[in-house]
Amino acid sequence: LCLCDSPTGFWQLAALAQVLGEFTDLPPLTIVHPGAERTTGAVSDRMLPVPFGVAHLRLEAGDYARIASLAIPRFDAMIAEFAPSAVISAGTDDAVLACTMLAKKRGLPVLRLDAGKHRRADDPDHLNAVLLDRLADELFTQAMADSHTLIREGTASDRVQCIGSLVPKFVALAYPFMRGADKALANFGVEAS
């Protein structure tokens, strides 16, 4: 199971699913988003040429206690249904944190994408990002600076891997589904010249 909290995170996990799909001995990924279907945009597993499932926890915004009380039993049911061998965490919102903590409590290995991207201390997601990094068994960073941040904070270097950005991979994945400029302008009643 893969947790994400944004359309960008969704696309990154879709790109990861494409890469991992090349290994025939791995099960397909299921991407879990805390919100409703509308929050991942117009993307669906039918639009993309990769084998992955999509599930939504259908949570509305709220404070941590409310979100956790709803997210934990819903995600627990998914853990029971899918029996994942690990959970991949991408994102920093409260639902991702609550679900990641549950996975850890259930004894599942936690892999963290975009680790080490700690925001300013006054950012509400800063604490979540730090906690998610601490919960993870393996941490994957986009940049060496993020890897160094984690190691300076006391994370064992053998748990940190700099894999670079998945952005080029998801752009390549999305490119065939992008609209041309003429179609995009036509949506606003403007003719391309």
NORZIKA-V580562 format. One record per pair of residues at least 6 apart in sequence whose C-alpha atoms are under 6 Angstrom apart, sorted by the first residue. I is the first residue (numbers start at 1). J is the second residue. Records with the same first field share a line. If there is no record, write none. Layout:
I=J ; J
//
This chain:
1=30 ; 87
2=31 ; 32 ; 87 ; 88 ; 89
3=32 ; 89 ; 90
4=33 ; 90 ; 91
5=33 ; 91
7=40
11=170
12=166 ; 170
15=169 ; 170
18=50
28=51 ; 52
29=52
30=52 ; 53 ; 54
31=54
32=55 ; 56
33=56
34=56 ; 57 ; 58 ; 59
35=56 ; 57 ; 58 ; 59
36=56 ; 58
64=94
68=98
72=99
86=108 ; 109 ; 110
87=110
88=110 ; 111 ; 112
89=112
90=113
92=125 ; 128 ; 129
110=136 ; 137
111=136 ; 137 ; 138 ; 139
112=136 ; 139 ; 140
113=140
114=141
115=133 ; 139 ; 140 ; 141
116=146 ; 150
118=126
119=126
138=159
139=159 ; 160
140=160 ; 161 ; 162
141=162 ; 163
142=162 ; 163 ; 164 ; 165
143=164
151=157
182=192
//
